[in-house]
Amino acid sequence: MSFTKVCTVDDVWEGEMAPYTVNGHEVLLVCADGGEIKAFQAICPHQDIALSEGKFDGKKLICR
């Protein structure tokens, strides 16, 4: 597995989320409580809508 830099740690603050396109794939970065950044497929698997339209409370990512 390879990694692709899409932003800096200052671009996604704790408790926030941000959508990016990486090599033609939509991803959603979230910065969890404590500063850990995680990446998710940007489309909700059960509703087929953008996860960026949902909510992130710093712990849970919830689709709209």
ROMARMI-718805 format. One line per 3 residues: their letters; for each residue x, z, y of N, C-alpha, C. Coordinates in steps of 0.1 Angstrom, whole numbers, plus 5000, padded with zeros to 4 digits. Layout:
A) X Z Y X Z Y X Z Y  ...
% end
This chain:
MSF) 5008 5000 4988 5000 5000 5000 5009 5000 5012  5005 4992 5022 5013 4991 5035 5005 4997 5046  5011 5001 5056 5005 5007 5068 5006 4998 5080
TKV) 4996 4997 5088 4996 4989 5100 4993 4998 5112  5001 4998 5122 4999 5006 5134 4988 5000 5143  4978 5007 5146 4967 5001 5154 4966 5009 5167
CTV) 4971 5020 5168 4970 5028 5181 4980 5039 5180  4981 5047 5191 4989 5059 5191 4980 5071 5189  4986 5083 5186 4978 5095 5184 4971 5099 5196
DDV) 4975 5094 5208 4968 5098 5220 4956 5089 5223  4954 5079 5215 4942 5070 5216 4930 5076 5210  4931 5085 5200 4920 5091 5193 4922 5106 5194
WEG) 4914 5112 5202 4916 5127 5204 4908 5135 5193  4912 5147 5192 4905 5156 5182 4890 5156 5184  4882 5153 5174 4868 5153 5174 4862 5139 5178
EMA) 4871 5129 5180 4866 5116 5184 4868 5106 5173  4861 5094 5175 4863 5083 5165 4865 5071 5173  4871 5061 5167 4873 5048 5174 4874 5037 5164
PYT) 4867 5026 5167 4867 5014 5158 4879 5005 5161  4885 4999 5151 4896 4989 5153 4894 4978 5143  4900 4967 5146 4901 4956 5136 4915 4955 5131
VNG) 4918 4955 5118 4931 4955 5113 4931 4944 5102  4939 4934 5105 4941 4922 5096 4927 4916 5092  4918 4915 5101 4905 4910 5099 4895 4919 5093
HEV) 4899 4932 5091 4890 4942 5085 4886 4952 5096  4873 4956 5096 4869 4966 5105 4871 4980 5099  4878 4989 5107 4881 5002 5103 4877 5012 5114
LLV) 4874 5024 5110 4870 5034 5119 4880 5046 5118  4887 5049 5128 4896 5061 5128 4889 5073 5134  4891 5084 5127 4885 5097 5133 4897 5107 5133
CAD) 4896 5115 5143 4906 5126 5144 4898 5139 5142  4901 5145 5130 4894 5157 5126 4899 5169 5133  4891 5180 5132 4895 5193 5138 4909 5196 5132
GGE) 4919 5199 5141 4932 5202 5136 4941 5190 5139  4936 5179 5143 4944 5167 5146 4947 5157 5135  4942 5159 5123 4944 5150 5112 4936 5137 5115
IKA) 4943 5125 5114 4936 5112 5116 4934 5106 5103  4921 5101 5101 4917 5095 5089 4911 5081 5092  4912 5072 5083 4907 5059 5084 4896 5056 5074
FQA) 4885 5050 5078 4874 5047 5069 4870 5032 5071  4864 5026 5061 4858 5013 5062 4847 5015 5073  4846 5006 5083 4838 5008 5095 4823 5006 5092
ICP) 4819 5001 5080 4805 4998 5078 4800 5009 5068  4788 5014 5071 4781 5024 5062 4778 5017 5049  4782 5023 5038 4780 5016 5025 4765 5016 5021
HQD) 4757 5025 5026 4743 5024 5021 4733 5018 5031  4737 5017 5044 4728 5011 5054 4733 4998 5060  4746 4995 5057 4752 4983 5061 4752 4981 5077
IAL) 4755 4993 5084 4756 4993 5098 4769 4999 5102  4773 4997 5114 4786 5002 5119 4786 5017 5119  4796 5023 5113 4797 5038 5114 4800 5043 5128
SEG) 4805 5035 5136 4808 5039 5150 4795 5042 5158  4783 5037 5152 4770 5040 5158 4765 5054 5154  4773 5060 5145 4769 5074 5140 4775 5085 5148
KFD) 4777 5096 5142 4782 5108 5149 4793 5114 5141  4803 5120 5148 4814 5127 5142 4815 5140 5149  4814 5151 5142 4814 5164 5148 4828 5171 5146
GKK) 4838 5164 5142 4851 5170 5140 4854 5173 5126  4843 5173 5118 4844 5176 5104 4837 5166 5095  4825 5162 5099 4817 5153 5092 4814 5140 5099
LIC) 4814 5129 5092 4811 5116 5098 4797 5112 5092  4787 5110 5101 4773 5108 5097 4768 5095 5103  4763 5086 5095 4758 5074 5100 4745 5076 5108
R) 4741 5066 5115 4730 5068 5124 4717 5069 5116
% end
